[in-house]
Amino acid sequence: MNVNSAENHKIPKAENIPGSEVMTLRQLSTYLCIPRSTIYRLVQRGCLPAFKVGHQWRVRLELVQNYLVANYERKTGRSG
């Protein structure tokens, strides 16, 4: 892969990925617009439920959304 093709490579948003109910951490990072290091840290702390396929982590988008809503409600005291 040359530099030009690497610059043009974009990870599609989850809604454009068939079977997107399961995502890689890279896809989730792009979907949520937060650094991949933050995603890894949340997975390592057990905040985000994730599982491995071979050497790569995967997450179920529904569980991530549930975590985000619960975290929002906990921090703000309001339902999402």
C-alpha positions in Angstrom: 0.0 0.0 0.0 1.5 3.3 -1.0 1.2 6.6 0.9 -1.5 8.0 -1.5 -3.8 4.9 -1.2 -3.4 5.0 2.7 -4.5 8.6 2.8 -7.5 7.9 0.6 -8.6 4.9 2.7 -11.5 5.7 4.9 -13.3 3.4 7.3 -17.0 3.5 6.5 -19.5 4.5 9.2 -21.3 1.5 10.8 -24.6 2.1 9.0 -22.8 1.5 5.7 -21.3 -1.8 6.7 -23.4 -5.0 6.2 -23.7 -6.8 9.5 -22.5 -3.8 11.4 -24.0 -4.9 14.6 -20.5 -6.2 15.3 -17.6 -3.7 14.8 -13.8 -3.6 15.1 -12.4 -1.1 17.6 -11.1 0.9 14.7 -14.6 1.1 13.2 -16.1 2.0 16.6 -13.5 4.7 17.0 -14.5 6.2 13.6 -18.2 5.8 14.4 -17.9 7.6 17.7 -15.3 10.1 16.6 -13.0 9.4 19.5 -9.4 8.2 19.5 -8.8 4.5 19.2 -6.7 4.7 22.4 -9.8 5.7 24.3 -11.7 2.8 23.0 -8.9 0.4 24.0 -8.7 1.9 27.4 -12.5 1.5 27.9 -12.3 -2.1 26.8 -9.3 -2.9 29.1 -11.1 -1.4 32.0 -14.2 -3.5 31.3 -16.4 -0.5 30.6 -17.1 -1.5 27.0 -18.1 -5.2 26.5 -15.8 -6.6 23.8 -14.6 -10.0 22.7 -11.7 -11.2 20.6 -11.8 -12.9 17.2 -8.3 -14.2 16.8 -6.1 -11.3 17.8 -8.7 -8.6 17.0 -11.2 -7.1 19.4 -14.9 -6.8 18.4 -17.8 -5.0 20.0 -21.6 -5.2 19.5 -22.8 -1.8 18.6 -26.0 -2.3 20.6 -24.1 -2.9 23.8 -21.9 0.1 23.2 -25.0 2.3 22.7 -26.4 0.9 26.0 -23.2 1.7 27.8 -23.2 5.3 26.4 -26.8 5.9 27.5 -26.2 4.4 30.9 -23.1 6.5 31.4 -24.9 9.6 30.3 -27.8 8.9 32.7 -25.3 8.2 35.6 -23.3 11.4 35.0 -26.3 13.8 34.4 -29.0 12.2 36.4 -31.3 12.5 33.3 -32.6 9.7 31.1 -31.3 9.8 27.5 
